[in-house]
Amino acid sequence: MGRTALDSRRLDAPNPPGEPNPPGEPGRRKYASQMMRDRRHRILTEAQRLLDEEGVEGFTIRELSRRANVAQRTLYNVFGSKEDIVASAIDEHFAELTERLPAPPPTVRLDEHLRRIAVVAQATVSLRRYATAMVGVFFSPTVDRRIYDSLYRISQGSSGGWVERAEQAKLLMKLAPVARERLKNLLVNVSYANVTDWAAGRIEDREFVTRAQLNFLVSIRTFLRPKHRAEADALLSRLLGDD
């Protein structure tokens, strides 16, 4: 993803300090930069639509070039590769989604985070085709690492950094770095496994939301400080008995 981020900075970068616009061309660089940003946004918008319709396997640079009315060479110059375009489109799609969602709760209380999980799951329900395409890619043994990393960040980002904040608030036990990463990886994997069951039609929308909450509680229970486990057990019992 480093190359994509570099391209984003290059497209959006202002003139270096002390470097004026060329004589007789006031504002030309600013205008060109805005044009580049608009073009990049148009490309990624079309890339998102193409992913939604065809998935990653059916995504081609040729078709994106046609839809965005941009030369294929330009796409490679701006983004670097097909995989970088797909990863950038996924990142931007998620950024636009999170802008429409309420901010993560300021505390790490379990009941508040469960409500956050429900909000994110309900938003996912509205993106069935896109979500279906993404989970198929996430669990593919041949997925490009850049695309996998984008999907991984999306799942972690939806939690608002809960694991780290819960450690600081002493809700979770103090974790060694390797244990922390394992817990975060577990949360990401069970989240996408739940999306897979839902996307395949094995569970209904409401059950999908409930399982997202259950999976979170089951995954973190062992890592909770003892005084918080009773609260987690009560929430689990409530969810398991929910009709």
Secondary structure, DSSP 8 states (H G I E B T S, - for coil): -HHHHHHHHHHH----TT----TT-TTHHHHHHHHHHHHHHHHHHHHHHHHHHHTTTT--HHHHHHHHT--HHHHHHHHSSHHHHHHHHHHHHHHHHHHHS----SS--HHHHHHHHHHHHHHHHTTHHHHHHHHHHHT-TT--HHHHHHHHHHHHHHTTSHHHHHHHTTSB----HHHHHHHHHHHHHHHHHHHHHHHTTSS-HHHHHHHHHHHHHHHHGGGB-HHHHHHHHHHHHHHHT--
